[in-house]
Amino acid sequence: MNSLNKSFEIVLVDDGSSDYSGLKAKNALTEFNIYNSVLITLSRNFGKEAALSAGLDNATGGIVIPIDADLQDPPELIGKMIKKWEEGFDVVYAVRKKRKGESPFRRLSSYLFYRIIRYLSKTNIPLDTGDFRLMDRDVVEAIKKLPEKTRFMKGIFSWVGFRQTAIYFNRNPRIGATSNWNFISLWNFAVDGITSFSKVPLQILSSIGALISFLAIIYSLFLVIRTIIFGITVPGYASIIVTILFLGGIQLIALGVLGEYLGRVFEEVKNRPIYLIRSKYKHHN
């Protein structure tokens, strides 16, 4: 950052860590004399999206750049982002060409997720793009106006619009430690993203329901006609069980999808804050 000859601040968010990360970060800010820095410690772990929102709310610069602490997103790209911003773009997002150090399952699931949500959502969410991006102050202020509690920030970044462009890079392996994101975490994240920015699952269920109803009417007419022509026949046990299990499965899936959307409505109407700050440490010269 010093090589860019720009004034800047560093905002660190400790999302309720249990390994003294906040204390170590505070000591580092003092030890290395990193002035114009802020350490925000949340009262507990509220999740990545809430912590990101806390950082945006407390950043004061003319441009804001979220970046993960694992340094897989290289800070060296910030200079290129600023050049694009100086050309007139409001948002400059970093697209991952390669994801080094990740398992084939993680790469495949990420690849499929971005393409599925882009297909399902009316919002044009960039492919293979994380939270690492430059945003003009006007963009940040627009994002801060959105009151939703269940937040999918990648979708929000795209939904607000403004002039956006991309730069491309190869993502390096993590510098240290291991990711806490497992299959369940990734699945919940995908569900949050899809339900936050798409009504297509509900529309699919409506279509499936209409199709099954139509097929049921056709089958009922077939049974009536067959009974009139051939008389009463004993229905097969297997066909009845298969039909009941099939319709029961469809109903359970439908209830599950409706429950996901209803749960998000429940979270919103409680109107709780997205996060709570336990302490804020500022290091200025």
N, C-alpha and C positions, 0 to 999 in steps of 0.2 A: 504493500500500500504506500509506503514511503517513496518508492520509485515513481509513483504516478504524479507526485507533486500536487496532490489534492488534499484538502482538509477532509477528515473522516472521523467517524465514531464507530466503536465496536459495541454491539449489544449482545450480551450472552444471556441465554435463558436456561436456567437449571430447572428441568421439569420434574421436580420432586425426586431427585436421585437419592440412592441409599448408599453410595460408595464415596461420599465426601467430594464428589466432583465440584460442587459449588464452592467449597472451601479452597480446593486446589486452584480453581479458576480465579478466585478472589486474590489468593496469594500471588498467582502469576501476574495479574494485572499490576500489582504493586511492585513485585520484584523486577519486572522488565519495563517498568515505567510506561505502561500503555495508557497514555492520557486520553481523555474524551471517551472513556469506556464506561459501560453500565452492566452490572450483573443483576439480573432479575431472578429471584428464587420463588418458585410457585409453592403454594401450601401443600401440595401433593402432586402425584403424577396425573396430569389431566390428558395426556396423549400428545402425539406429535402435532396434530392440527391445532390444538389449543395453544401449545407452546409457540408455534409459528405465529399465531394470531397475537400472542403477547408480545413477541418481538416486533411485529409490524406496528402495534399500538404504541410502543415506547421508542421507536426509532424516530429521529427528528431531521434526518438529512433530506436534501433535495432529491436524492435517489436512494433507494433501499435495495439491498441484495441479500436475500436469505441464503444461508449455506449451512450444511450439516457439519457437525464437529468432527466426523470421522475423516474429513479431507479427501473423500473419494471424488468430490467435485473440486477441481483445482482452483485455488484463489488466483492463479496466474491468468485466468480467463477474464478477470474483472476489467483489466485494461481494454481488452477487445470489446467488452460489453459497453464500456463508457464511450468508446469511439462510435459505436452504433447509435448510442443515445445522442451523441453530439451531432449525428447525421439527421436526427429528428424523430427517431423511434421512441415510443413511450415504454415499451416492454421488450427486453432482449432475453430470450430463454435459451438455455443450453440443452441441445439434443445429444443423447448418448449414441454414438455409432457402435461402440463395443462396450461390454460390461465385463471387465476383467475380474478374476478372483471370485466369481459367483458360480453356483452349481448350475448344471443344465436345466434342472427343474425351475430354479429361480428365474433364469433367463427366459425360459419358455412361458412361464406363468405371467411374467411381466409383459412379454411380447403380446400374448393373447389378450391380457387385460386392457391394454391401451387401445387395441383395435376393436374389441367388443364394446367398450364404453363410447368410443368415437362413433361406432355404428348405431348404438342405441340412443345417444344423446343428440339433441339439436345444437348443443354448444360444441364448437369446433376445438376440441381439446387436442393439443399437439401430441404426436406419437413419441414414445420413448423419451419423455421429458419429465424431470422431477421438479423440485421446488427451487432449484438453483437458477436464478434469473435476476435481471436488473429491472426495477420498476421506478418510473417517475413518481414524484410526490403526488401528482394528481391521481395516478392509478391507486396508490396506497390509500389516499383519502376516500376514493370510491369504494375500495374494499372494506374500509372501516365502517362504512354506512350499512353494510349487510348484517342484519341482526341474527341470522340463523345460528343455532347452537350445534347442530350436527354438521360439521364443516368438512367439505372435501376441497382442500385449497387449490389443487391443480385445476379443478373445474371452475372455481371462483376466479382464479387468475385469468382464465380465458373468457369467462362470462362477462366481465366488466368491459371487454373490448379494448379500445384505443389502438394505436398503431403498434403492431407487434412484428418482430422478426426473430430469426434463429441464428445461432452459431453452433458448430458441431465439434465434438471432442470424444476421445476415448476415455472411458471411466476406469480409473485405477482401482486395484484392490484396497481394502481398508488398511489404514496405517497400523492400527492396533485393535485388540479386543475382537469380539465377534458380535454379529447382529442378534438382537433379541426377537427379530421377526421370524416366527415360525409359520407353518401352514395355516393354522387357525387365525393368526394375526393378519396374514395376507388375505385370507378369505373374507374376514370381517371388513378389512379395508376396501376390498373390491365391492362388497355389498353396499357399504356406505357410499362409495362413489356412484354406483349405478342407481341406487334409490334416491340419491340427492339430485341427480341431473337427468333422470329419465323416468317417464311413465310407461315405457314400452312393456315392462313385465306385467303391469296391470292390463294393458291392451292385449297382450298375448293370451292372458288368462281368459279375458272376455271372448276372444276369438275361439279358443279351445272349447269354452263352454257352449258357444253357439254351434260349433261343429258337432260336438257330442250330442247336443239336443236334436240337431237335424238328423244325425244318424239314428238316434233313438226313435224318432218319429218314423223314419223309413223302415226300421226293423219292426216296429209295432204294426205298421201296415202290412208288412210281409207276413207276420204271424196271424193277423186277422184273415187275410186272404187264404193262407194255407189251411187255417182251421175250417173256413167255409168250404173249401174244395175237398180236403182230405179228412176232415173231422178232427177231433181233439187228439193230440199226441202228447206223450209224456216228455217234457223238456229234459235235456241232458244236464246232469249235475255239473259236469266240468265247465260247460259254457256259462252256466249261472255263476259259478265261483269266479271264473276269469273275469266276467263282466263286473261283478261286485268289487273285486280287488282292484280292477282298473279304475273304475269310477271313484272308489275310495281313495286311491293314490292321488288322482287328479284333485280331489277335494282337499286332501291334506296339503298338497303343494300350494293350492290356491290360498288356503288359510295361512300358510307360512309366509307367502309373499305379502298378503294383506296385513299380516302381523308386523312385518318389517316396516311397512309404510305407516301403520298405526302407531308403532313404537316411536317413530320419528316425530309424529304429531304430538305424542305424549311428552317427549322431551322438550319440544318447542313451547308448548302451552305452559309448562312450569316456569318458563322465563328465568331460569337460573343463569348466573354469569358463566361465560365460557371458561374462565379460569379465575383463581384467586392468588394474589401476590402475598407471600409471607414477608419478604424483605427485598429491598432494592439498594444496591451499593453502587455509588458513582465515584469514579476515579478521575479527577481533573487536575490540571496543573495550576 
